[in-house]
Amino acid sequence: MGEPDEGAYAWMLRFHLGERTVRGTGVLTVRRGPGPLARLACALLGLPRTGTAVPLHVTVTRLTAARTAPAQPHRPERTAPGPLERPVPDGEAGRREVPVVERWERVIGGRRLLSHQIRLGERGWERHGPLEVRTRTVAGAADVEVVQLGAVLRAGRHEIPVPARLAPRVHARAWTGPEDPDGGPPSFRLEVEVALPVIGRLLSYQGHCREERA
């Protein structure tokens, strides 16, 4: 956790791109998709119900920290690296970086959403069962945006690319607001939308998240 006098922007960056476990609480406005297919899919997936002032609890558990390790020269290079071994994009020849492995647990209105993410710098691979969504997390001057790069279906080290027209679409953005004049925990605003082919918008939510300190 951060220091008590840390600003909201620094905490927001550590929440999305840090290497230590963080926790937050907040309040959201949640909207399921408008059509019957979206409502059915939300019910089958156990997604949060539509509502206002919906409580949010989120824990990002960092299971491993990023580090750069020597490559094993006796092992042949693979055309596609495994889930826990990613090439260093601009790094040293003959070395590979072991990325941050995270568990994201979101509890929204009593509905628990769990996923695992592997992150190497700004790039991320988030797992939802066999589906792996590939993203880039871009930090701006006052916000953080998660941009989707693609999706694959993964079984062990094997993967099948999902065509863009058939892939779920995820977009997320967080940004800081005015600091708490009373010196409370740092916080940020957020908005997330998930859409599916044919169905369209599946789920969206907006609100704020505040640091929960131990």
Secondary structure, DSSP 8 states (H G I E B T S, - for coil): ---TT--HHHHHHHHHH-SS-EEEEEEEEEEE-SSHHHHHHHHHHT---SEEEEEEEEEEEEEE--EEEE--TTS---SS--TT-EE-SS--TTEEEE-EEEEEEEEETTEEEEEEEEEETTEEEEEETTEEEEEEEEE-SSEEEEEEEEEEEEETTEEEE--GGGS-EEEEEEE-----TT----EEEEEEEEEETTTEEEEEEEEEEEE---
